[in-house]
């Protein structure tokens, strides 16, 4: 449905000879594909909503099947142009060797309105918004009303993924959205869903003495970029994160287990701490575009 993005090289390719004892890692950007299902589902099951009763298998399906919007980050594949990659059938082996380290996508909540994961997520947010303070529930309803095109930004990654890749991922999503609005490769009946007016982002945070104000309390975000997005949010509330899920996911079956070829080191997700919370951030498209435009600078300055 869309031209292939990758491989787009990340900062791991720079300064290879800077230090002989430095371990270098190449990161490549790709469009989502169905073979990513298990890796995406695993990141979802151990991510920001890991304690929620959601259909993570269905959500993972929606993510990998939407190839026109979204980017996955992989590492560990063969170098482009190497002897192995030039041989017939090497592409399949290369994908098998590459490890999915993270992803970012945007799903229209109206487009997927009949999906179980969408129904469960919106129900959860509506319930939490009702107890978040005066006016919060009404704001959330406006964000997901029939008069809007609400996009759910879904982002999960290993904690050791270079921060320099984050602005690139968000810029790629905006480029994907613009491309999807006009390309003939997207069915005409789908295109209206890609004219997003608002975005929702769920972010891990915890109660802190210093940080960002969210619904009358001060929180510190687990990811630096979420603090930058929180400053642009016209909707912001949070709720406690429950106990972590049991290993294995959502208990809804799906495509069945897959034997892991390597440990997911650096995923940085354990059972929820008592003070850990989920922040719900909502912003207009203009606010999101402005935040993305200044994201690199914000991260480099340590203010994001």
C-alpha positions as CSV (number, residue, x, y, z in Angstrom):
1,X,0.0,0.0,0.0
2,X,2.9,2.3,0.6
3,X,6.5,2.6,-0.6
4,X,9.0,1.0,1.7
5,X,10.7,3.4,4.1
6,X,13.7,1.4,5.1
7,X,16.4,1.0,5.6
8,X,16.8,4.5,7.1
9,X,19.9,4.7,9.2
10,X,19.9,6.0,12.7
11,X,22.7,7.5,14.8
12,X,24.3,4.2,15.4
13,X,26.0,4.4,12.0
14,X,27.9,7.5,12.9
15,X,31.5,7.7,14.1
16,X,32.2,4.0,13.7
17,X,35.8,4.4,14.4
18,X,35.5,6.8,17.3
19,X,36.5,4.2,19.8
20,X,37.6,0.7,19.1
21,X,35.9,-0.6,22.3
22,X,32.5,1.0,21.5
23,X,29.7,-1.3,20.5
24,X,27.9,0.2,17.5
25,X,24.3,-0.6,16.6
26,X,22.5,0.2,13.3
27,X,18.9,1.1,13.5
28,X,16.6,1.0,10.4
29,X,13.2,2.4,9.8
30,X,10.5,0.3,8.1
31,X,6.8,0.3,7.3
32,X,4.8,-2.1,9.6
33,X,4.4,-5.6,8.2
34,X,2.4,-8.7,9.4
35,X,5.6,-10.5,10.5
36,X,6.0,-7.8,13.2
37,X,2.8,-8.9,15.0
38,X,4.4,-10.9,17.8
39,X,7.1,-8.2,18.6
40,X,4.5,-5.4,18.5
41,X,2.1,-7.3,20.7
42,X,4.8,-8.1,23.2
43,X,5.7,-4.4,23.5
44,X,2.0,-3.5,23.9
45,X,1.6,-6.1,26.6
46,X,4.5,-4.7,28.6
47,X,3.8,-1.1,27.7
48,X,1.9,1.9,29.1
49,X,-1.4,0.0,29.4
50,X,-0.1,-3.4,30.4
51,X,-2.4,-3.7,33.3
52,X,-5.5,-2.8,31.3
53,X,-8.0,-5.4,30.1
54,X,-7.5,-4.7,26.4
55,X,-7.4,-6.8,23.3
56,X,-3.7,-6.4,22.7
57,X,-3.8,-9.0,19.9
58,X,-6.4,-7.0,18.0
59,X,-4.5,-3.8,18.6
60,X,-1.3,-5.4,17.3
61,X,-3.2,-6.6,14.2
62,X,-4.5,-3.1,13.5
63,X,-1.0,-1.6,13.9
64,X,0.8,-4.1,11.6
65,X,-2.0,-4.1,9.0
66,X,-1.9,-0.3,8.6
67,X,1.2,0.0,6.5
68,X,0.4,3.5,5.2
69,X,0.9,5.2,8.6
70,X,3.5,4.0,11.1
71,X,7.1,3.2,11.5
72,X,9.0,0.3,13.1
73,X,12.6,0.5,14.3
74,X,14.7,-2.6,13.9
75,X,18.3,-3.5,14.5
76,X,20.6,-6.5,13.9
77,X,19.9,-7.2,10.3
78,X,22.5,-7.6,7.6
79,X,24.1,-4.5,6.2
80,X,22.6,-3.3,2.9
81,X,24.8,-4.4,0.0
82,X,26.6,-7.1,1.9
83,X,27.3,-10.5,0.3
84,X,24.5,-12.2,2.1
85,X,21.9,-9.5,1.3
86,X,22.7,-9.9,-2.4
87,X,22.0,-13.6,-2.4
88,X,18.6,-14.9,-3.4
89,X,16.3,-15.2,-0.4
90,X,18.5,-13.2,1.9
91,X,15.8,-10.6,2.5
92,X,13.7,-13.2,4.5
93,X,16.8,-14.1,6.6
94,X,17.6,-10.5,7.2
95,X,14.1,-9.8,8.5
96,X,14.4,-12.8,10.8
97,X,17.7,-11.6,12.2
98,X,16.5,-8.1,12.7
99,X,15.0,-7.3,16.1
100,X,12.1,-4.9,16.4
101,X,13.1,-2.3,19.0
102,X,10.2,0.1,18.9
103,X,7.4,1.6,16.8
104,X,5.2,4.6,16.4
105,X,1.9,4.8,14.7
106,X,-1.4,6.7,14.6
107,X,-4.8,4.9,14.5
108,X,-8.1,6.8,13.8
109,X,-10.5,5.9,16.6
110,X,-13.5,6.2,14.3
111,X,-11.9,4.0,11.6
112,X,-11.5,1.2,14.1
113,X,-14.7,1.9,16.0
114,X,-15.8,-1.8,15.8
115,X,-12.6,-3.2,17.1
116,X,-12.6,-4.7,20.6
117,X,-9.4,-2.9,21.6
118,X,-11.0,0.5,20.6
119,X,-14.2,-0.1,22.5
120,X,-12.2,-1.2,25.6
121,X,-9.8,1.7,25.5
122,X,-12.4,4.4,25.0
123,X,-14.5,2.9,27.8
124,X,-11.5,2.9,30.1
125,X,-10.6,6.5,29.3
126,X,-14.2,7.6,29.8
127,X,-14.4,5.9,33.2
128,X,-11.1,7.4,34.3
129,X,-12.0,10.9,33.0
130,X,-15.2,11.0,35.1
131,X,-13.1,10.9,38.3
132,X,-10.3,13.2,37.0
133,X,-12.0,16.5,37.8
134,X,-14.7,18.9,36.6
135,X,-14.9,19.2,32.9
136,X,-12.4,16.5,32.0
137,X,-15.0,14.1,30.9
138,X,-16.6,16.7,28.6
139,X,-13.2,17.5,27.1
140,X,-12.5,13.9,26.3
141,X,-16.0,13.5,24.7
142,X,-15.2,16.4,22.4
143,X,-11.9,14.8,21.4
144,X,-13.6,11.6,20.3
145,X,-16.9,13.0,19.1
146,X,-18.3,12.4,15.6
147,X,-17.3,16.0,14.7
148,X,-13.6,15.2,14.9
149,X,-11.1,12.8,13.4
150,X,-9.2,11.6,16.5
151,X,-5.9,9.9,16.1
152,X,-4.5,7.6,18.8
153,X,-0.7,7.8,18.9
154,X,0.7,4.5,19.9
155,X,4.4,4.4,20.8
156,X,6.4,1.6,22.5
157,X,10.1,1.1,22.5
158,X,13.0,-0.3,24.4
159,X,14.3,2.2,26.9
160,X,17.8,2.0,25.4
161,X,16.7,3.1,22.0
162,X,18.6,6.3,21.1
163,X,16.7,9.4,21.9
164,X,17.8,11.0,18.7
165,X,15.4,8.6,16.8
166,X,12.3,10.0,18.5
167,X,11.9,13.2,16.6
168,X,12.5,11.3,13.4
169,X,9.7,8.9,14.2
170,X,7.2,11.6,14.9
171,X,8.1,13.5,11.7
172,X,7.7,10.2,9.8
173,X,4.2,9.9,11.2
174,X,3.2,13.4,10.0
175,X,4.7,12.6,6.6
176,X,2.7,9.4,6.4
177,X,-0.5,11.2,7.2
178,X,0.1,13.8,4.5
179,X,1.0,11.1,2.0
180,X,-2.2,9.1,2.9
181,X,-4.4,12.1,2.4
182,X,-3.6,12.3,-1.3
183,X,-2.1,9.1,-2.6
184,X,-4.0,7.0,-5.0
185,X,-2.6,3.9,-3.2
186,X,-5.1,4.6,-0.3
187,X,-8.7,3.7,-1.1
188,X,-10.9,6.8,-1.5
189,X,-13.2,5.6,1.3
190,X,-10.3,5.5,3.7
191,X,-8.8,8.9,3.0
192,X,-11.2,11.0,5.2
193,X,-9.9,9.1,8.2
194,X,-6.4,10.4,7.6
195,X,-7.4,14.1,8.0
196,X,-6.8,14.0,11.7
197,X,-8.0,17.0,13.7
198,X,-7.0,15.8,17.2
199,X,-4.5,13.4,18.8
200,X,-4.5,11.4,22.0
201,X,-1.3,10.1,23.6
202,X,-1.0,7.8,26.6
203,X,2.2,8.3,28.6
204,X,3.8,6.6,31.6
205,X,4.5,8.9,34.5
206,X,4.7,8.9,38.3
207,X,3.9,11.3,41.1
208,X,6.9,13.6,41.8
209,X,7.8,16.8,43.7
210,X,9.0,18.5,40.6
211,X,7.8,18.0,37.0
212,X,4.8,18.8,34.9
213,X,1.4,19.8,36.2
214,X,-1.4,17.3,35.2
215,X,-4.9,17.5,36.6
216,X,-3.8,19.3,39.7
217,X,-0.8,17.1,40.6
218,X,2.8,17.1,39.6
219,X,4.1,14.2,37.6
220,X,7.4,13.2,36.0
221,X,7.3,11.5,32.7
222,X,9.2,8.3,31.9
223,X,10.0,9.6,28.4
224,X,11.4,13.1,27.9
225,X,9.4,13.7,24.8
226,X,6.1,13.3,26.7
227,X,6.9,16.3,28.8
228,X,7.3,18.4,25.6
229,X,3.9,17.1,24.4
230,X,2.3,17.7,27.7
231,X,3.1,21.4,27.4
232,X,1.0,21.6,24.2
233,X,-1.9,19.5,25.6
234,X,-5.4,21.0,25.8
235,X,-6.6,17.8,27.5
236,X,-4.5,16.3,30.3
237,X,-5.4,13.9,33.1
238,X,-3.9,10.9,34.7
239,X,-4.9,7.7,36.6
240,X,-3.1,5.1,38.6
241,X,-1.6,2.2,36.8
242,X,-2.7,-1.1,38.2
243,X,-0.7,-4.2,38.9
244,X,1.3,-5.5,36.0
245,X,-0.1,-8.2,33.8
246,X,1.1,-11.8,33.9
247,X,3.6,-12.7,31.3
248,X,1.9,-13.8,28.2
249,X,-0.4,-10.9,27.5
250,X,-4.1,-10.3,27.2
251,X,-5.4,-13.8,27.5
252,X,-7.4,-13.4,24.3
253,X,-5.6,-15.9,22.2
254,X,-4.6,-14.2,19.0
255,X,-2.0,-15.9,16.8
256,X,-0.5,-18.0,19.5
257,X,2.8,-17.8,21.3
258,X,6.1,-17.4,19.5
259,X,9.4,-18.6,20.8
260,X,11.7,-15.6,21.5
261,X,15.0,-15.8,19.8
262,X,16.7,-13.3,22.1
263,X,15.8,-11.6,25.4
264,X,14.1,-8.2,25.1
265,X,16.8,-6.5,27.1
266,X,16.1,-2.9,27.8
267,X,12.3,-3.0,27.5
268,X,12.4,-1.4,31.0
269,X,8.9,-2.6,31.9
270,X,8.3,-4.3,35.3
271,X,5.4,-4.5,37.6
272,X,3.9,-1.1,38.2
273,X,5.2,0.9,41.2
274,X,2.6,2.2,43.6
275,X,3.1,5.8,42.4
276,X,3.1,5.0,38.7
277,X,0.4,6.5,36.6
278,X,-0.9,6.8,33.0
279,X,-1.2,10.4,31.6
280,X,-3.8,11.0,28.9
281,X,-2.7,13.9,26.7
282,X,-4.8,15.4,24.0
283,X,-3.9,18.1,21.5
284,X,-5.0,19.5,18.2
285,X,-3.2,18.7,15.0
286,X,-1.6,22.2,14.9
287,X,-0.3,21.8,18.5
288,X,1.1,18.4,17.7
289,X,2.9,19.6,14.5
290,X,4.4,22.5,16.5
291,X,5.6,20.2,19.2
292,X,7.2,17.8,16.7
293,X,8.9,20.7,14.9
294,X,10.6,21.7,18.1
295,X,11.1,18.3,19.6
296,X,14.7,17.8,18.6
297,X,15.7,21.1,20.1
298,X,13.7,20.4,23.3
299,X,15.3,17.0,23.8
300,X,18.8,18.3,23.2
301,X,18.3,21.2,25.6
302,X,17.0,18.8,28.2
303,X,13.7,20.7,28.5
304,X,11.5,18.1,26.8
